[in-house]
Amino acid sequence: MIWYPYAQMKTLPAPYKIINAEGVYLYTEDRKLIDSVSSWWSVIHGYKNPEMDQAIIAQVKKFSHVMLGGLTHQTALDLAEKLQTWLPGDLNYSFFSDSGSVAVEVALKMALQYYMNRSKKERNPAVALNNVHCAGSLDEMSRSQQERTMVLALEHAYHGDTFKAMEVGDDEDYHFVLEAYGKNRNIIHVPTEIDELEKAFAVYGERLNSFIVEPLLQGAGGMRMYDVSFLQRARELCDQYDVLLIFDEVATGFGRTGNRVVADLVLPDIIVLGKALTGGYIGHAVTVANRKVYHGFYDDDPSCALMHGPTFMGNALACSAALKSIELFEREDYLSKIKRIEEVTQREMEGFSDPRVKEVRIMGGCVCIEVHDPETLRGYQRFAYERGVFSRPFLKYLYAMVPYIITDEELVKVLMTMKEWFRR
Ligand SMILES: *Cc1c(COP(=O)(O)O)cnc(C)c1O
């Protein structure tokens, strides 16, 4: 049997069984539902998109997968090249993996090892110059490792469910298992407030290897939105204290905040993309490093290499889907579609209020109604189902992250259903 996600199996209500899906619609035996969460925010082009389907079929006919260990293939090369031109600045070096969590692990590992490699070279500049050998003595290694082993992250962060991702995350509702071994003293969490950020850098700046954030929009931690000025200050502080800035754009990438990627506004050293990367067709993710990070590993010495390699990294079907997904995003001018979604949402939510509602937040293709008491949302999923909308509120958050191909009418229906719940 299936063990379902984030669920107490004993009390889990039966999940809706989907027998077909097309456009923004999911079909059960007896219902046609607008998917207001885009299958965990990934299905941006809708289901059964003919061009996406075709991209996969064409690749299947060549081959579905070859490993990247000792082999390569044109579809992965094309995607890496596409990302290089599509992403801002010198975010040019793509490390593929099979899920967002793993891609976050890769980013954190890169940041840690970047400083290990560098301090080896700094301790022995002649060696670095000659590019012969970058491994220092064990003693030097342990000292350098102590220096920058800390990671700064945000309060309410969510970066995935693998262990290091859980640690940089900050949500007891997801990761209460971590209590078993206590808080990691190498991870510091700060709120999205500039003065708190400055304080954290003043205290820990010299020992941090990275600052990891979900930029502008914290998804699973409660659809929390914050201002770009925080990220601008973060960039300055990272430069000042020589700390790598990591944007986890697994959720925010591909337009969700109204920007292609938030990295268009503030340039990180490493960006992580996932979820919508393949238009929700196949699990895949990528950690893209800038030149500085890449060159921290580039050496004659094998001990400076990044020792990582997910079995399905660069999967051909996933790469083919991702290439088509980016092509559609550009060609069909998705940024204006998302702007339209934001405008319609603003218009529909204007004047909406209820004593049970704490706040309504809107950014790009995301709207969230935060309530005071999670009980307020109990029964909403069924309520929405009966009105032809699939929704999955969590904790105090009733939200929508619709596929970008949604029509105004369909979007209004999603929003009306949300508002109606409070009018009963
Ligand atoms: C979903 C998510 C992840 C994890 O991605 P998976 O593919 O589920 O492993 C990481 N970071 C953020 C911001 C996410 O929203």
The ligand as a Gaussian input file, in Angstrom:
#p B3LYP/6-31G(d) Opt

LIG

0 1
 C        9.503000      21.799000      -2.464000
 C       10.704000      22.530000      -2.015000
 C       11.930000      21.874000      -1.827000
 C       12.076000      20.386000      -1.940000
 O       11.899000      19.927000      -3.225000
 P       11.569000      18.350000      -3.455000
 O       11.590000      18.204000      -4.929000
 O       10.223000      18.122000      -2.839000
 O       12.639000      17.594000      -2.763000
 C       13.032000      22.640000      -1.486000
 N       12.942000      23.965000      -1.336000
 C       11.787000      24.639000      -1.508000
 C       11.758000      26.116000      -1.363000
 C       10.628000      23.945000      -1.838000
 O        9.467000      24.602000      -1.978000

